[in-house]
Amino acid sequence: MPRNDWLLVMPILLSCAGPGAGSTAPRAAATGSVEDVLRDAPVVDLHLDTPQWLLDQRYDLGEPRRELGQVNLDSMRRGGVGAAFFVLWNPPDLPEADAHARALALAAAVRAQVARHPADLAMAGSVDELLAARASGKIAILLGMEGAEPLHGDLAELERMHALGVRYVGLTWNAHTAFADAGKPDAPRHGGLSPLGRAAIAEMNRLGIAVDVSHLSDASAAQAIAASRAPVLATHSCVRALSDHRRNLPDDLVRAIAASGGVVGVNLHSVFLDAGFAARAAAAEEAHAPERAALALEAADPVERRWAPYLAELRVAHALPRPPLAVLVDHVEHLVKVAGVDHVGLGSDFDGGIVPPDGIESHADLPELVAALLARGHTPEDVRKLLGGNVVRALREVERVSRALRSPAR
Ligand SMILES: [Zn+2]
C-alpha cells in the first residue's frame, strides 16, 4: 500500500484497539495485509535511547520530533508500537561514580513522561502488564540498562534496578566493566565474564532481568549465554556475515542465542547494516573531527559539551547516501535463516545516534518494513513474531525461570 493510503487507514485502526487488541490469537477477519499484521502483532521495540533526550534536552514525547530526534508518541502510534524498552545509558565521559545517579535520573525522566501522557503510555513490569497496557490502547514502557556502570560492582543494586522497572541489563556498553569485556576495546580485561559478571547473571536470572549481550565481546557473549538459565537477548544487533562490524553478531552467537530461547533484535543503524555506509560515515567523521572538537571547546556547560559535537556528527552522517531498506530485510532474513523465525525481533536503536536505511525515519515507517517482509514471502504469522511476538515469548520464559529460582520448594 502506498504510504499516503496507509496514513489514512491508521487512525481507524487505532480506534479499533480496544479491549482484546492484546490477544495474540489471529482474528477471523485478518487477511494478512500490512495493516492487519501491525494491528495484531504486539510490536515491541527492544531498544530506544530516548531517555537521554528526555533528560538532557528536556524533550517531551508529545512534541513533534526534533531535528535528528527519532521517537515520539505520534510516530510510535503510526508504527503500531505496543511496547518499547527505554534504555538507561551512561555517556563515556561521565565519571563511573556518577553513573548510578545518572541511571536514576534517566529512569525518573521516563516515568515523568508516562505520568504526563497517561492516555498513551503505561509502565509495564511484566508480560501481563505489557499486554494489558496494549489491550487498553496504551504503549507499554519498560526499562533496559546498557552498561552496568550504574551498579558500581554491587549485585544488590540489581534488585533496586528491578524494582525501578529494569527488565534487561547489558553488562557493558563500549567499555569493559567490572562484570565483563566489551566488544570495543581490542585488549580484553577479563577474557570474557569476570566472576562478578557470572554472579550478576545468576542474580538477574533469579530476579527476572534478561541478559542482553549486544555490546559484549564475542567471548563475553558466549560465556553469558552459557551461564544464563533464562533466554538471552541481543537487544540491538545485526549480523557479521553480511557486514563485518564488531558490533554485529557472528552466526555461532546467533545460534547460541536461539538455543537459549532468546531473541536477536535487529538494529536499524546503517553503519551496522552496510559496510559501505560504515566506511563513508567513518571518513566523514574523521573529516569533521576538528569542527566537533571546536564545538566541545566552545560549549559552556557539560551537557552542551557532550551534545553539540554529537549532534554535529549526526547531521553529517544523516547527509550521506543511505543503504536501501532491502539491506535491513537481508539482515532480518539472515537471522531467520540462522536462528529460526522464533528468535528474531526488532531493536531499532532509535535516538541512539543511528542513521536508518533509506525510507525509514521513525517508527511511523514500520509499515514499509512489514510490506517488504510480506513481499519477500514471509507469512503474516511469521512477521507478527518478528515484530514482537518472539520477544513476548522470551520474556515470559525469563519470568518463569525467575519464579522457579525464587520458589522456596527448590
Ligand atoms: Zn547500543
Residues whose N, C-alpha, C, O or C-beta is under 5 A from the ligand:
A	BS01	ZN	none
